[in-house]
């Protein structure tokens, strides 16, 4: 099915998942305008927004199954498998976050159902980022996402750490958007285009100008802040530590996935001919991020802070595949994002369940002896952490394998070696959590009495753990899907180049 | 055509904004510096519109809208911090420490 995005109907159909989600989030906002006082209202808003995510998923499935393609050069919105696959991942993350939040919000007495609307608004921004085939759209999607997440980070506003997290995230995030925007302006100045495909066509065979170099550099700084690559990561630990736990999970997965998908599309679709300009920068960022993130994570005693540094380190791993700049590399990014997001959602779901009401954070010591009281829960957390570590027979192992392979295929060895060293170091902070849960005794008799799982969060954690093991043993379907969707990304560019 | 001087001016304004964010300690002043950065970019867009047509003007409107939304959320967050600390000084919140 070909859609002409220059006509109103075509554009509306191309944007169907985003439009459905936006309209539904406005409906939820209207509902909570009248029902926002009791626990039941908060739960109602949560389940309503889950329905919205499901409806948007149906719209996405409709586009995907009809194999919607853009007529000619895509205008603002890309219609290809890379968008559909990443949108499916983002919707999955949003749905999981919503379900994990319902019980957490009532436990922590955060009875403001606008929370769920803000999660939906952020998801719309992420979907737009994943779909953007124009730099203007990248910026607008990024802002729609970021402004909602600033509020969510400070949602527990009576707790000082949450307000501080929001302020820090807001100031650094707006600072980073400034860089991204200046980069877009300079690239527009250098090429006269903001559409990625047209930029690529303009740059083929043209000499690189100072304006282009500056613009690309600014753009990369903006993205590096968003994906928390060293040395632009300094906001991540405090923000992840202070935000409400389900939102920390949302930031570590959804925000990061959307930023990486947009980065891959911008670099591969817009700047394939400027590869020698961006490859050294991405490579240097990757090595610094992997080594720094892993080494500093060793020194943390707060579980949320440790996971924050681990997510910084994982950004470094993913940058290795971004560096490759090949269809295989883009597929590896998508594949690894899926494995990373599953394991991270599962971990933060567990952290949210064991978190004490009103406590500042969750320490690794707080988990001591959890296995005796909650064997299945601790087992799930252990499997998620092992997948993040890259233990064989988990999804994370296969994901990391393809990240390394994507760089090796380009005949490069420093980045794969850094990845392996980083993973070896990361055993030093993932395994102590597992041993604390299993081998150490409980510190007091009722240390784990507050642990509370709702049925919904049990289902989410069980689903991601099941998928982590299943795809660790049998990764072929996901891998084929990821590689096929990444090919759709580059067909377009080579098609343009031939023309 | 004042293209060169306009681009230079916007580069200087942008650098001033960046320097302000990195050096100042007051949340409101930091926020003003970020707005300065965004408006420097707006100047770039307007200046380049002489070359590439009206696309830049449209972009300026987008940026203004986004900046307004950011201001609404940002000032609310600064207010929330003020309720905790009775000040908006960032001495206690180190932005550049991980």
Boltz contact constraints between the chains, C-beta under 6 A:
constraints:
  - contact:
      token1: [A, 143]
      token2: [B, 66]
      max_distance: 6.0
  - contact:
      token1: [A, 147]
      token2: [B, 69]
      max_distance: 6.0
  - contact:
      token1: [A, 147]
      token2: [B, 73]
      max_distance: 6.0
  - contact:
      token1: [A, 150]
      token2: [B, 73]
      max_distance: 6.0
  - contact:
      token1: [A, 151]
      token2: [B, 73]
      max_distance: 6.0
  - contact:
      token1: [A, 154]
      token2: [B, 77]
      max_distance: 6.0
  - contact:
      token1: [A, 154]
      token2: [B, 80]
      max_distance: 6.0
  - contact:
      token1: [A, 157]
      token2: [B, 80]
      max_distance: 6.0
  - contact:
      token1: [A, 160]
      token2: [B, 84]
      max_distance: 6.0
  - contact:
      token1: [A, 163]
      token2: [B, 80]
      max_distance: 6.0
  - contact:
      token1: [A, 163]
      token2: [B, 81]
      max_distance: 6.0
  - contact:
      token1: [A, 163]
      token2: [B, 84]
      max_distance: 6.0
  - contact:
      token1: [A, 164]
      token2: [B, 93]
      max_distance: 6.0
  - contact:
      token1: [A, 166]
      token2: [B, 77]
      max_distance: 6.0
  - contact:
      token1: [A, 167]
      token2: [B, 77]
      max_distance: 6.0
  - contact:
      token1: [A, 167]
      token2: [B, 81]
      max_distance: 6.0
  - contact:
      token1: [A, 170]
      token2: [B, 74]
      max_distance: 6.0
  - contact:
      token1: [A, 170]
      token2: [B, 77]
      max_distance: 6.0
  - contact:
      token1: [A, 171]
      token2: [B, 30]
      max_distance: 6.0
  - contact:
      token1: [A, 174]
      token2: [B, 34]
      max_distance: 6.0
  - contact:
      token1: [A, 174]
      token2: [B, 70]
      max_distance: 6.0
  - contact:
      token1: [A, 175]
      token2: [B, 21]
      max_distance: 6.0
  - contact:
      token1: [A, 175]
      token2: [B, 34]
      max_distance: 6.0
  - contact:
      token1: [A, 178]
      token2: [B, 37]
      max_distance: 6.0
  - contact:
      token1: [A, 178]
      token2: [B, 38]
      max_distance: 6.0
  - contact:
      token1: [A, 181]
      token2: [B, 41]
      max_distance: 6.0
  - contact:
      token1: [A, 182]
      token2: [B, 14]
      max_distance: 6.0
  - contact:
      token1: [A, 182]
      token2: [B, 41]
      max_distance: 6.0
  - contact:
      token1: [A, 185]
      token2: [B, 41]
      max_distance: 6.0
  - contact:
      token1: [A, 185]
      token2: [B, 44]
      max_distance: 6.0
  - contact:
      token1: [A, 185]
      token2: [B, 45]
      max_distance: 6.0
  - contact:
      token1: [A, 189]
      token2: [B, 48]
      max_distance: 6.0
  - contact:
      token1: [A, 192]
      token2: [B, 52]
      max_distance: 6.0
  - contact:
      token1: [A, 234]
      token2: [B, 96]
      max_distance: 6.0
  - contact:
      token1: [A, 234]
      token2: [B, 98]
      max_distance: 6.0
  - contact:
      token1: [A, 237]
      token2: [B, 98]
      max_distance: 6.0
